[in-house]
Amino acid sequence: MITHFNSLLSGQDVSKLTLENDDLTVGILTYGASVQSLIFRGQPVVLSSDNITDYLDRYIYCGAIVGRVANRIAHARATVNGNEHSFDENETTGNCLHGGDEGSSQQVWSVLEHGPQHAVLTLEMVDGHMGFPGHLKVQVRYQLFESTLCVEITATTDRETLCTFAPHIYWNLSRQDTINAHVMQINAEHYLPTNENNVPTGQIAPMSGTRFDFRETRALGATALDHNFCVSHERETLRPVLRLVSEHSGISLEVASTESGVQVYDGRHIDRSGLAIEPQVWPDAINHIGFPNMVLKPEDTYKAVTEFKLSQRART
């Protein structure tokens, strides 16, 4: 089902696509190709709003596909194919965040396909957009499989460019005000320390003995998180990367992805009411030797797949 959701100040209409099966009901907006709502067996499990203005301000990036480069590029500069490029500086620190002020999360996508349990949306980002080289054609496919939401992102370019998209969904598996009581486990041995501007220092640090050690399941508590956890050094086949559980509701989220890293952000700007889980290439990888590749060449196709699987323990 496709319905009118709202209109932007520019006059562009934003539509809502509804996907549904026995376990899940998912609302997808054409604005940002965003997961606007996700209801699992009658309970909302993601942050959601029915007001488009929230997605322009307080809920910016919420549920959206962010890119063409997810996360931060330090000083909004990088060398691509031997040429230095300057990108949109949309953070006060001078970084480029999520592809700039007019990244994919701030665009109205086109609907290519839509069925009861799937939707395909497309977007074109022209050469020079936000400073990035290459005319990029990107497509996201949302598909429901029982209690799983699968997100598949593909892209092609006519010129060597940077490309790493990510779903930016904020999860809250209970009806509690914060995610502090949730417990989490991450399948990684290292994380990326960051500087005062939230950009990786270049160090690949062991999680062991740090407040970032989520190798074993433990409560989030008040741990400050806006960090990348290093799942691998390159994109691999789909495999488990993270598990989030609310003991309060009994709902569990298992995240599997092809991506080399997963950024976890505690949602501090929204009072920790949701946890952003963003599988992606490591942030600022283009500016660090030894980090995974985020360059897309004309002869290649970018493909990133993430699955979000929900379950709930039986009540006793």
C-alpha positions as CSV (number, residue, x, y, z in Angstrom):
1,M,0.0,0.0,0.0
2,I,1.3,3.5,-0.9
3,T,-0.3,6.5,0.9
4,H,0.5,10.2,1.1
5,F,2.6,11.0,4.2
6,N,3.3,14.7,4.1
7,S,4.8,17.4,2.0
8,L,8.2,19.2,2.4
9,L,8.6,22.9,2.4
10,S,9.9,22.6,-1.1
11,G,6.5,21.3,-2.1
12,Q,7.7,17.8,-2.8
13,D,5.3,15.1,-1.8
14,V,6.5,12.3,0.6
15,S,4.8,9.0,0.3
16,K,4.6,6.1,2.8
17,L,4.9,2.5,1.6
18,T,3.6,-0.2,4.0
19,L,5.0,-3.7,4.0
20,E,3.4,-6.4,6.1
21,N,3.5,-10.1,7.0
22,D,2.4,-12.1,10.1
23,D,5.1,-10.8,12.3
24,L,6.1,-7.4,11.0
25,T,4.5,-4.2,9.8
26,V,7.0,-1.7,8.3
27,G,6.4,1.8,7.0
28,I,8.9,3.2,4.5
29,L,9.0,6.9,3.5
30,T,10.2,8.1,0.1
31,Y,12.0,10.8,2.1
32,G,15.4,9.4,2.8
33,A,14.1,5.9,1.9
34,S,13.5,5.8,5.6
35,V,12.1,3.1,7.9
36,Q,9.4,5.4,9.5
37,S,7.9,2.6,11.6
38,L,8.5,-1.0,12.4
39,I,6.0,-3.0,14.5
40,F,6.8,-6.5,15.7
41,R,3.9,-8.6,16.8
42,G,2.0,-5.5,17.9
43,Q,4.9,-3.6,19.5
44,P,6.8,-0.6,18.0
45,V,10.5,-1.3,18.1
46,V,12.0,1.7,16.3
47,L,11.8,5.4,16.9
48,S,9.0,6.9,14.8
49,S,7.1,10.1,14.0
50,D,4.1,11.0,12.0
51,N,5.4,14.5,11.5
52,I,7.7,15.2,8.6
53,T,9.3,18.2,10.3
54,D,10.7,15.8,13.0
55,Y,12.8,14.2,10.3
56,L,14.2,17.6,9.4
57,D,15.3,18.4,12.9
58,R,15.1,16.3,16.1
59,Y,14.9,13.0,14.2
60,I,17.3,13.9,11.5
61,Y,18.7,10.7,9.9
62,C,16.2,8.6,11.8
63,G,15.5,5.4,9.9
64,A,17.1,6.8,6.7
65,I,19.6,5.4,4.2
66,V,22.6,7.7,4.8
67,G,25.3,8.4,2.2
68,R,26.8,8.6,-0.3
69,V,29.3,8.2,2.5
70,A,27.9,7.1,5.8
71,N,29.5,8.6,8.9
72,R,32.3,11.3,8.9
73,I,35.0,12.3,6.6
74,A,37.6,14.3,8.5
75,H,38.0,18.0,7.4
76,A,35.6,17.2,4.6
77,R,38.5,16.3,2.3
78,A,39.9,13.2,0.6
79,T,42.0,12.2,-2.4
80,V,40.1,10.1,-4.9
81,N,41.9,8.7,-8.0
82,G,44.8,11.1,-7.4
83,N,42.6,14.2,-7.1
84,E,41.9,16.0,-3.9
85,H,38.2,16.7,-3.3
86,S,36.5,19.0,-0.8
87,F,33.0,17.9,0.4
88,D,30.2,19.7,2.2
89,E,31.2,20.7,5.7
90,N,27.9,20.1,7.5
91,E,29.4,19.7,11.0
92,T,30.7,22.7,13.1
93,T,34.0,20.7,13.4
94,G,34.5,20.9,9.7
95,N,33.7,17.3,9.0
96,C,31.4,16.0,6.3
97,L,28.7,13.8,7.9
98,H,26.5,11.3,6.1
99,G,27.3,12.7,2.7
100,G,26.6,16.4,3.5
101,D,23.6,18.5,4.1
102,E,21.8,17.1,1.0
103,G,22.9,13.5,1.3
104,S,20.7,10.6,0.5
105,S,18.9,10.9,3.8
106,Q,17.6,14.4,2.8
107,Q,16.4,13.3,-0.7
108,V,13.0,12.1,-1.9
109,W,13.6,8.8,-3.6
110,S,11.6,7.3,-6.4
111,V,9.6,4.1,-6.0
112,L,10.7,1.4,-8.6
113,E,8.7,-1.5,-7.2
114,H,6.3,-2.2,-4.4
115,G,4.5,-5.3,-3.2
116,P,2.9,-6.5,0.1
117,Q,6.3,-7.6,1.5
118,H,8.9,-5.7,-0.5
119,A,9.8,-2.2,-1.9
120,V,12.5,-0.9,-4.1
121,L,13.5,2.8,-4.2
122,T,16.0,4.5,-6.3
123,L,18.0,7.7,-6.3
124,E,20.5,9.4,-8.6
125,M,23.3,11.7,-7.2
126,V,25.0,13.7,-9.9
127,D,28.7,14.2,-10.5
128,G,29.9,17.0,-8.1
129,H,26.9,16.6,-5.7
130,M,28.1,17.7,-2.2
131,G,31.6,17.7,-3.7
132,F,31.8,14.0,-4.6
133,P,32.9,12.9,-8.0
134,G,30.8,10.5,-10.2
135,H,27.2,10.2,-11.2
136,L,26.0,7.7,-8.7
137,K,22.9,5.5,-9.2
138,V,21.7,3.9,-6.0
139,Q,19.0,1.4,-5.2
140,V,17.6,0.1,-1.9
141,R,15.5,-3.0,-1.6
142,Y,13.5,-3.7,1.6
143,Q,12.2,-7.2,1.9
144,L,10.3,-9.0,4.7
145,F,11.1,-12.6,5.5
146,E,9.0,-13.9,8.4
147,S,10.4,-11.8,11.4
148,T,13.3,-10.4,9.4
149,L,13.7,-7.1,7.6
150,C,16.3,-7.4,4.9
151,V,18.0,-4.2,3.5
152,E,20.0,-4.5,0.3
153,I,21.7,-1.4,-1.1
154,T,23.4,-1.4,-4.5
155,A,25.1,1.4,-6.4
156,T,27.0,2.1,-9.7
157,T,29.0,5.1,-10.8
158,D,30.4,6.5,-14.1
159,R,33.5,7.8,-12.3
160,E,35.7,6.6,-9.4
161,T,34.0,7.8,-6.2
162,L,33.5,7.1,-2.6
163,C,30.5,5.0,-1.7
164,T,29.3,3.5,1.6
165,F,25.7,3.7,2.6
166,A,24.1,2.6,5.8
167,P,20.6,2.1,7.3
168,H,20.3,4.5,10.3
169,I,17.5,3.0,12.3
170,Y,17.1,3.8,16.0
171,W,16.0,0.8,18.0
172,N,14.1,0.6,21.3
173,L,12.9,-2.9,22.0
174,S,10.9,-1.9,25.0
175,R,8.5,0.8,26.0
176,Q,11.0,2.3,28.4
177,D,12.2,5.9,28.0
178,T,15.8,5.0,27.4
179,I,17.8,2.1,25.9
180,N,20.1,2.0,29.0
181,A,18.6,-1.3,30.3
182,H,19.1,-3.1,26.9
183,V,21.9,-5.6,26.7
184,M,24.2,-5.9,23.7
185,Q,26.8,-8.3,22.3
186,I,29.0,-7.5,19.2
187,N,31.0,-10.0,17.2
188,A,34.2,-7.9,17.0
189,E,37.6,-7.8,18.7
190,H,38.6,-4.2,17.9
191,Y,37.0,-0.8,17.8
192,L,38.1,2.6,16.5
193,P,39.0,5.3,19.1
194,T,38.0,8.8,18.1
195,N,39.3,12.3,18.6
196,E,37.4,15.3,20.0
197,N,35.7,15.7,16.6
198,N,34.3,12.1,16.7
199,V,36.7,11.0,13.9
200,P,38.8,7.9,14.1
201,T,42.4,8.6,15.3
202,G,43.7,5.8,13.0
203,Q,44.3,3.4,15.8
204,I,42.6,0.0,15.7
205,A,42.3,-0.8,19.4
206,P,41.4,-4.0,21.2
207,M,38.0,-4.0,22.9
208,S,39.4,-6.1,25.8
209,G,39.7,-4.1,29.1
210,T,37.8,-1.1,27.8
211,R,34.3,0.3,28.3
212,F,33.7,-0.7,24.7
213,D,34.1,-4.5,25.4
214,F,30.8,-5.9,24.2
215,R,32.3,-9.3,23.2
216,E,30.1,-10.8,25.9
217,T,26.5,-9.7,26.4
218,R,26.2,-6.9,28.9
219,A,24.0,-3.9,29.7
220,L,24.5,-0.7,27.8
221,G,24.0,1.4,31.0
222,A,25.3,4.9,30.6
223,T,28.2,4.0,28.3
224,A,28.7,6.8,25.8
225,L,28.8,5.3,22.3
226,D,29.4,6.8,18.9
227,H,32.0,4.4,17.7
228,N,32.8,1.9,14.9
229,F,33.3,-1.8,15.9
230,C,35.6,-3.6,13.5
231,V,33.9,-6.8,12.3
232,S,36.4,-7.4,9.5
233,H,38.9,-5.7,7.2
234,E,36.7,-6.1,4.1
235,R,33.2,-6.8,3.0
236,E,32.3,-10.5,3.5
237,T,29.3,-12.8,3.1
238,L,26.4,-12.2,5.3
239,R,27.2,-13.1,9.0
240,P,26.0,-12.2,12.5
241,V,27.5,-8.9,13.8
242,L,25.4,-7.7,16.8
243,R,22.7,-8.8,19.2
244,L,20.5,-6.4,21.2
245,V,18.0,-7.6,23.8
246,S,15.4,-6.0,26.1
247,E,14.8,-8.1,29.2
248,H,11.8,-5.8,29.9
249,S,9.9,-6.8,26.7
250,G,11.7,-10.1,26.0
251,I,12.4,-8.9,22.4
252,S,15.7,-9.7,20.8
253,L,17.3,-8.1,17.7
254,E,19.9,-10.0,15.7
255,V,21.8,-8.1,13.1
256,A,23.6,-9.8,10.3
257,S,25.5,-7.9,7.6
258,T,28.1,-8.1,4.8
259,E,29.8,-4.9,6.0
260,S,33.2,-4.5,7.6
261,G,32.1,-2.4,10.5
262,V,29.1,-1.5,12.6
263,Q,28.7,2.0,14.0
264,V,26.8,2.1,17.3
265,Y,25.4,5.5,18.4
266,D,23.6,5.9,21.8
267,G,21.2,8.6,20.5
268,R,22.4,11.1,23.2
269,H,20.8,14.0,21.2
270,I,17.4,12.4,21.7
271,D,18.0,11.5,25.4
272,R,19.1,8.0,24.6
273,S,15.6,7.0,23.6
274,G,16.9,4.8,20.8
275,L,20.1,3.0,19.7
276,A,21.4,3.5,16.1
277,I,23.0,0.4,14.7
278,E,24.7,1.2,11.3
279,P,26.5,-1.5,9.4
280,Q,29.0,0.2,7.1
281,V,32.6,0.6,6.0
282,W,34.8,2.0,8.8
283,P,34.4,5.8,9.1
284,D,36.9,8.1,7.3
285,A,38.5,5.0,5.8
286,I,39.7,6.9,2.7
287,N,42.0,8.9,4.9
288,H,43.6,6.0,6.9
289,I,46.1,3.4,5.7
290,G,45.0,-0.1,6.7
291,F,41.3,0.7,6.8
292,P,38.8,-1.0,4.5
293,N,38.2,0.2,0.9
294,M,35.3,2.7,0.3
295,V,36.2,3.5,-3.3
296,L,33.7,2.5,-6.0
297,K,35.0,2.2,-9.6
298,P,32.9,2.4,-12.8
299,E,33.5,-1.3,-13.5
300,D,32.3,-2.4,-10.1
301,T,28.9,-2.6,-8.4
302,Y,28.6,-1.6,-4.7
303,K,26.4,-4.1,-2.7
304,A,25.7,-4.0,1.0
305,V,23.2,-6.3,2.7
306,T,22.0,-6.2,6.3
307,E,19.3,-8.3,8.0
308,F,17.4,-7.3,11.1
309,K,15.8,-10.3,12.7
310,L,13.4,-10.0,15.7
311,S,12.3,-12.6,18.1
312,Q,10.6,-12.8,21.5
313,R,10.9,-15.2,24.3
314,A,7.8,-17.1,25.4
315,R,6.1,-15.6,28.4
316,T,5.9,-17.9,31.5
